[in-house]
Amino acid sequence: MPTGPGYDRAPCPAGAAVVAVTLSTAYHMVRSLPGGRAYNDVELTSFQPNDEVTFSCQCRMAGQPVIDRSGLRHADESSRACYDQFMTINRRTFLGAVVPVTAAAGLVASTGGAARATGRVAALRTMADDGYDGSDLWLRYVPVSDPGLLRRYRESVTTVIVENADRNKVYRHTPNLSMAPGSTERLVESTLEVARDELVRGLRGLLDQAVPVKTSPGDRIPNGAVIVGTRDSSKAVRQYISAHDVASVGDDGYLIRSLSRGTQSFIVIAGNTEIGALHGTFAFLRRLQTQKPITRLDISESPRVKNRHLNYWETERLYAGNNEPGTGGLNGENGAIFDFAATGASAERNLPVILDRYVVVARAMASVGINGITINNVNANNAYLTSQYIAQEAALADALRPYGIKIAVSINYTAPMDARFAPDTLTKEQLDPKGDDFRGWWNRRAKQLHDSMPDFMGFTVKANSEGQPGPQDFGDDHGDGANGIAAAVAPLGMKIYWRTFVYNADVDADRLKRAYLEFGYIDDELQPDGTRGRFADNVFLQTKNGPLDFQAREPVHPMFGRMENTNQAIELQITQEYTGQNKMLCYLAPMWEEVLKTDTYATDKQGRLLGKRLVGHIVDGTAQHQSDTAIVGVADLGNADDLTGHHFSQANLFAFGRQSWNWTLDSADIAADWVRMTWSNREHVVDTIVAMMMGSREALVGYQTPLGIAHQFRSSGHYGPYPSERLQRDDWSPVYYNKADSVGLGYDRSPTGSNFTAQYFPTLEARYGNIDTVPENLMMWFHHVPWDRRMRSGRIFWDELVYRYQMGVQYVTWMRQTWDSLGPSIDARRFSEVKAKLATHETDAGDWRDTCVNYWKGFSGRDVPVDDGPLSIKIVINGRTIGGFDLSASSYAIPVAAGLSPRITKVIPAHRTARYEILSQAADVPGQAVVRVAKDDFFGPIVKNYVFIMERDTA
């Protein structure tokens, strides 16, 4: 233990002590207290390396406590029963334990100012930190708990070497860029500086000791060194990584190699660019976080998709934000992750001031390879094109740039008419996308953005959709409008992401057909040079994964593969608009995996099947040879403590980044990594939480929209059920999609209906168009299904539909009970917050089931099925077999004749694989008995607690 000032100030005979220490010793003092914990009680300003900080310690020990100058130590070492340590200190500099600024002499000597800066901001939290709020996302570097693995990691990583970290400083436009008072993160000026600092932070936490940093390998690379850089920045990288090898990973990729020279072994993390080296740094830390081997490494990674962006909506879908009065956040904020126009107490925190959460989000995005963000809603506010906002955007871009993240903004097509830009405004007649006035205006506006942000990506456009203006309002089409703006910004290297989310009712009665009808002909249009496709090379058509609107299951959008002459970006929704918002646990990666690995059966011009034709191949360009590729996620970030509104929503952001980088990854593997990085590396915890996550989406489909019924949401919030709702606009109404009648349920889009199936390639057209071959989980997307149709389970459609609703709820019940079992393994605050969410989740899932089943029952004219459900049972009491239990019911009244026992003597499950347990018996009448029945179904475990109320039989 180190010595330091303040150790002898606290006699602490048996009760509380107040100890003043420097940051350089605080960490060691806390670690010497078994069970030490920290709570984020107050916010103070940032600490300098030798500032004294004060914490109070409430101790109760079996032995006589002794404090001496060597640290806090117990006289009776065997009885280490000190607990309930409370520290009052900066909430992000000291939560659980502080990375000391001068934690090791070698670190200070080697890095100087870098060590001071990194030490000031880095924070480690232990699993014992019951107050942890989730604000580090998956970058919470807790010490490796396995002693043997920790020893091996420490032997393999002894030194960090980053040469010339400060040489290539990124562009910075805002001279007075600064962190907000009290910040614990810090601004950096180069990407290698980010990589170095992240390694210091991460290794310090994971290895539970400081790892020294060197700026040069010296004459002999130390054993256990981790070298990070490019061939340009690092002599060591040039020496050990060939130009040919590193060239193969492109601009964003990386190599991680274990090398040895004589008796010295070391690891090299290299990229063609500093951004690539940063991505490799995060990948290396991820291996330690997930307790994977770090010896004999030979890793070569590069992204399959070039542009991996977030669309951030700052005014809608803020499930991680507070409301306008400031409830749940700082006064004056609107809940958005970035503050542009906060008022009141938060007015001094607007950009260009940089907040901690901006840097945390930048680190998290970079850690999974996300490289761009559109910072405002697609229902765009023209304020983001004003000089005031551009200055703020430039400051944000400055802060994000070292992490390899560029920004874009959403625009309104008619922005040139906005009086805020006077005298540089246009009239309606001047909004000709082929004219010089229109193109000149957009060029001037783009140039203003480019002057402040040379790497500004471009514009996202929602046009002629849901009230947003567009070229069709002026007699032009989407190709004219997109190309007009694209031509204006092309000289500046910018791109246009033109959303295809359009559904003009005049185009076709079936909403799902409208997008392809509005865009397909432009892609096929013959050009003067003999090529096809009118969209410009710097235009992306940004298309949702399905043809409707981010439902929990949709068929893939038919435009994937059909737009072979146009750059196409897939749009996924990370924020859970229709998938439970911030109330329901729904892991979305299995849905995205399902979409990206769906076979489009795309053909070439001769009608031959393409060799690579999955949706992922369309998106990454390997199917139809597009050189520029993109994947976009509608983000879920806000100013809530956990930044996403639900601790498990963080997994969706993590998964989006991982799947954007490599869409072939297995969603279960991604879930396991996230759990290990976020919750625990204990195998039973990992296995249990991954199981919860992997079935959660299918369960949500079950209790919301089973078997292909779609969009049965209450229009006011897109959360609760309202299958009977009929709105003024037909295609916003649930009844438009369910088409419920006495015959059946679902929308006929087969050749005998709207013939939407014709928009797919022939194989899918035939499969979807025939009710006998369509996948049952998509059946009502394409067919009006008769109530008595026999399903593959052997049940009729009505019975199968009801059981799917019930199974969805029963899975949520299993999740809730399973989470309860993890209480001893999860820190208290997050455990209780998830527990509360799951209780709401179960209640609301039951509401979906009951509302929908009761509504459909009125059309089907059939009773709710009993006795053949996955968890159906019969019970035997006094020799009498009793069944007919509606699985949706919460309890069941059982009449017991006078003088007879209420004891259940036998349980008979309907399915042989079901398991049951009699949790309690009624001692008398009246009384209560509880039987738990469980079964592993096709998407995971389901459970039902039968509550039997024993009543006196008065018949």
C-alpha positions, 0 to 999 in steps of 0.5 A: 500500500502506498503512503500519502498525506491524510492517512493519519488524520482519522483515528476511527476507533469503531465508528465513522471516520473522515479521511482526506487524501489525494486522488493518487491514494484514494483508489488504494485506500478504498480497495483496501476496505473489503466490500467498499462501495461508493454512491453518487451523492453529489457533484463536485468539480473536476479534480487536479492530480493533487487535490484533496478529496474527502470521504466518510467511512462507517465501519463495523468490524469484528476485530479492533480497527487500526488505521496507520500510515500504510493505509486502512488495515484491519488488525484482525485480517481474518474477520474482514467484515467492514462494510457500508463504506460511503464516499462523497465525491464526484459522481463520475470520478469516484464511483466504486473506485478511482483511477489515480492520476499518479497511481504508479510512478511508471505511469507518471514518468512515462506519460506526463500530461496524458496520465494526468488527463486520463486519471482525472476522467477515468472511473472504475466501478465494481460489481459491489457498486449498488448505486451504479446507474448504467451511464457507462453503457458497455464500457464499464471496465470492472476488474477481472474476477477470476484470479487465474485469468487476471494473473494471465492477463497481467502477465500478457499486458504490462506496458502500453506503447503509443508512438506520436499519439499527439502528432496528427491532431484532428481539425478543430473549428471552435477555439473555445471548445470546453467541457462543462464545469464538473465534467469527468470526461475530457476533450481529446485532440487526436484519435491515437490519443483516444486509443491510448487513453481508452487503453489506460482507462480500460486496462486500469479497470480490468487488470485492477492495476495501472499499466504504464504507457510509453511513447517509444518502444526503446531499443527492446520492446518490453515483454507484455507490451501492447503497441497501437498505431499505424505504419506512419505513426509507429516505428514498431508497427512498421517493423512488424506489420507489412504494408500488404497485410494492413492494406487488406483491412481498409480505412476502418479495419485493423489487425491484432497480432501476437508476436515474439522476438526472442524471449519477448512477447508482445501484441500489435494493434495496427490500422491503415488509419488512426481510426482503424487502430482505434477500432482495434483498440476497442476490439482488444479491450472487448476481448478482455471484458468478455474474458477471451484469450489474448495470446496467439492472436491473429485477427484481421477485421474490416467492416462489411458496410462503409457508412454505419450511421445513426439517425438521431431523432431529438424531438420524437421517440425520446424514450430515454429523455425527460419531458419539457419541464425537466422531469427526470433530467436537468431543468430546461432540457428536452431529453435529447442527448445533445443540448442546443436550446436548453433553458433555465438551469441548463442554459449554460450547458448548451453547445458549444459546451460539451457534456460528459454524456457526449463523450461517453456516447462517442466512445460507445459508438466508436467501440462498435464502429459506428462512424456517423450520426444525423443529429436531428429528426427527419421531420426537420426543423430548419433551425439546424441550418441557421448560423447559430445552430451551425456554430453549435454543430461545429463544436459537437463535430469537433468533440466527436471527430477524434472518435471517427464520427462525422455528423449530418443533419436532416433537412426540410425540402422547402427550407429555402423559403424559410424567412429565417434565411432572409435575404437569402430565400427563394420563392415557390417558383424558384424551387425547381430542383433542376434550376440554378436558384434551387441548387445554388441555395443548397450549395451555399448552405452546404458550403457554410456547413463545410466551412465549419465542418470539412468532414460534414457528411450531408443531408437526410431527407424525408420528403412527400411523407406524413405532411413533409414537403417534397418535390411532388408538391411542385410537379417533380418526382423523387429522383428530381428532388434528390438529384437537385440537392445532390448536385448542389452538395457533390462538389463538397463531398457530401451525400444525400440520404433520401428516405423511401418511407412514402405512402401517398394514398393516391398511388395504390389502395395498399399502403405496402405497394406505394414505395416501390411504385414511386421509386422503382421506375426511376431506378429502371430508367434508361439513361442517354449513355445506355445505363439504367437508373437516374439517381445520382451517385451521391444519393442513397435511397434509405429504406426501412427493413420492412414495407410498413413501419418498424413492426416487430416482424415484417416481410423484407422490403421488396425494394431490396434487390429491386433497386440494382442501379441505385445506392441503397441504405437499409434503415433499422429502428433501434429505439423501440417505437413499436417494440415496447419503448422503454417499458419492455425488454426486447432484444432486437438483434434477432430481428435484424439478423432475420432480416439481413439473412433473408434470401431475396431470391434476386436474379440478374437481367437474364433471370438467373439467381444471383450467387449472393442475394441475402438482404445483407449482400444487397446492403453491403454491395456484394450482390449487385456491386454497389461500391458505396454502402450504408446501414442506418439505425434510428437511435435511442439516446437521451439524457436519462442516467442510463442514456437509453431509457431501459438498461436492456435497450443499451443492448440494441445500440450495441448490437446495431453497431456490431451487426453494421460492422458485420451483418453475418454475426450471430445475434446470440454471440453479440448478446453474450458479449454485451452481457459480459461487458455490462452485467457479469462474466459469471457463466450462470448470469451470462447464460440466463440473461442471454436466454432472456434476451434471445426469446424476448422479440419472439415473445413480443410478436406473440402477445402483440402481432402474432402470425403476421397481423400488423400495426394494431397499436393505439395511434396516440403513442404506438404502445398499447393495443387498439385493434378497433381504432378507426382514424380519419386516415385509413392507412393509419387505422388498425382496422385497415390492417386486420380486416377482421370479419366473420370469415377470418383475419388479415390483409389479402395481398396475394394475386387475388387481393392487392397483388403486393406479392408481385413486387418480390422476385419470382420465388418469393412472389410464389411463396408469399402468394400461396396461403399453403406455402407462405411462412405462418409467421407472415401469414396475415401480411399476405392473406385473409386467413379463415378462422377454421383453417388448419395450421401446421400445429394441427390446431385451427387458426383461431386456436393457434392465434389465441395460444400465440398471444398466451405464449408471449405473455407466458414468456414474459412471466418466465423472464420476470421470475428468472430475473428475480433469481439473479438478484444476488448477482446483480448490483442493486440499483440496476436490478431493481430498475429492471425488476420494475420494468419487467413487472410493467412489461408483464402487465402490459403484455397481458393487456395486449393479449386480452384486448386483442383476443376479446376483440377477435372473439367477437368476429370469430364467434368462437370460445377461447380454446382450453386444454390444448395450450402449451401449458394447459393442465388438468388437476385431480381433486378427490378423484375428480379431474378438472380442466377447461382452464383459460390460460389467460385467466389470473385465477380459477375458482374450484368448488369443493364439496363439504367434508372433502379435502381441497388437496390437489392429488394429481396434475396432468399436463396437456403436453408431455414435455411440460413440467409442473410443481405444486407450489402450495396446497390449500389447507382448508376451504376456502383456501388457495393452491398454486401450481407452476407449469413450465415448458421450453417452446420454440422461442424459449421457456414459458411459464404459467402460475395457476392460482386455484381458489378453493371454494365451498361447493354450494350447488 
